[in-house]
Amino acid sequence: MVPEGWQLTELGSLASFASGNTPSKSNSAFWNGAYPWVSAKDLKTDRLESSLATLTEEGYRVAKKAPQGSTLLLVRGMMLLKNLPVAYATRELAFNQDLKALVPHAHVDGLFLSYLLQNEKHKLGQLVSTAGHGTGRLDTDSIKQFPVCLPPLPEQQKIARILSVWDEAIHVCSKLLHNSRQQREGLRQQLLSGKMRFPQDVAPWQIHTLGQAVVLTMGASPQSSAYNHTQTGLPLVQGRADIKNGVTSPRFYTTQTTKTCQIGDVLLSVRAPVGAVALSLHHAA
């Protein structure tokens, strides 16, 4: 159902489609400069302003460019078989032939178009076909014919502005969380090595083996037929896949009890992948 005041249309009516290119790799004068040249490797973020590979001013002159405010979409490559990367160009960018630049028409807000494509990328991903050597391919005509609902320009701008504010807030929180984790890591190393002490606790440390400090219990896997998603029985902690941010986060339950852990136990993965450590938040198998 089309919302009141919105228009049912096709992507091809919202933007012009531009192709990229690759300046000659054999010409060293084109490469390793200050100008970004975007490829599939760079489409790991929703906003683009830089790239892994760069061009000199001479290379940038012969490259195809996506203007600021356009959206870059991967249309060829192995990555397409798993995901459909979409990124908004926050500045003019050169880009390669595996991408398309969607340059919005005058009645379309560029940032809104980028959010729209991100919202629809799972459906657009269904249009991906397999080319030679198992490479994914997204046909340009199929993209242009993809149906979308378009609000009036003022509403597009409001939607884009609201989502952009949320994105910025998430970015700031992520950066703060990253910094906090680094600070915690440094503090942990200081405290657990005895380099940082509390005045009332200053006393000789003793050396023990880990076996002297804990009771070590090896787990055992229940039969797979006992697994369930209905929360019947105990939560099941199988390994790194059931650990998130240093605590247990089970995906399955089991009706068969083999070995169990208690809330507050420390779990260590001893089989591939090895090394994950978690505090148990569950009485679990």
Order of alpha helices (4+ residues) and beta strands (2+ residues): beta-beta-beta-beta-beta-alpha-beta-beta-beta-beta-beta-beta-alpha-beta-beta-alpha-beta-alpha-alpha-beta-beta-beta-beta-beta-beta-beta
